[in-house]
Amino acid sequence: MIRERRLAACAVVCFMVGCAGNGEGLDENGRPVGSGGDDEPLTANLQSIQDQVFTPICTQCHTGASAPVGLRLDQDSAFAMLVNAPSTEQPALNRVTPGDPDGSYLIQKLEGTAAVGGQMPLGQPALPEATIAVIRQWIANGAPAASSGPPAVVPMQLHAISSSAGSAILVQADGELNVSTLTVDTVRLIRSGGDGTFDDGNEINVAAHIDVRSLDPTVLAIRAEQNLWVADAYRLTISSQGASAVRDRDGLPVNDFAMQFNIGGSL
Ligand code: HEC
């Protein structure tokens, strides 16, 4: 099974990289050292949790291409990787289900009640109860994205968050998209046809399955139909051109977005 093979691969990578677990980012009481100023209290919003927990503590391991179980908790990835995203270890549970802290795998991992693996942060003192209570509160409040201040009047940006064999590519907009504009015409996944090059006429359309993981900001999980990723070079494009452009909810087109990535093989 694809999932099991991926899990094994992740475990090996993590073992080799040896995820540094030296207690950095905690003060003498095991409390997170806030990067957002000494006296700033942790509050139940994602930016505060990011600055005081995820960035200083969790990204010691959970960052980059070899992040354990594919979970990246850096500033640009955390929301899309957590909210309504199925856990790798316990796929029946989401890492974070808005409104349901008890049913969120993240909380089980922080409290040490998860059925699989260790308590987080792995190999370090558990987070103080008060810290976990604040993260619970953020989830109970519906797990909103970090508020980014007043809305900017610029075309919406799309960012790729991750791609790895057998799993979904996450694309996050910086606000709410009009999801009815996400169609097979505007979101296109092709592969090179085996030669690793594009625009030479032998590209193959890949049927893509698009899940909207969250609406505001809009996070899309895009996977090959039935998760069948043939080894090849891939290109994902999201179009802002023409009548069928992807638009935000105010009707403004998003920026053109394109990313290329390789799956398997030696391309
Ligand atoms: C020392 C490295 C390290 C640190 C620091 C660390 N983790 Fe992990 N994390 C891992 C490893 C390795 C796994 C997979 C094995 C396991 O669960 O024990 C994992 C698994 C997880 C999972 C399960 C994800 C899934 O999809 O099943 C969650 C959630 C998680 N970590 C959250 C966190 C959070 C939140 C922090 C910070 C408070 C953190 N981790 C800190 C190494 C780490």
Boltz pocket constraint, residues with backbone or C-beta under 6 A from the ligand:
constraints:
  - pocket:
      binder: B
      contacts: [[A, 14], [A, 19], [A, 20], [A, 21], [A, 53], [A, 54], [A, 57], [A, 58], [A, 59], [A, 60], [A, 61], [A, 62], [A, 68], [A, 69], [A, 71], [A, 86], [A, 87], [A, 88], [A, 89], [A, 90], [A, 95], [A, 105], [A, 106], [A, 109], [A, 110], [A, 116], [A, 117], [A, 118], [A, 119], [A, 120], [A, 121], [A, 122], [A, 123], [A, 127]]
      max_distance: 6.0
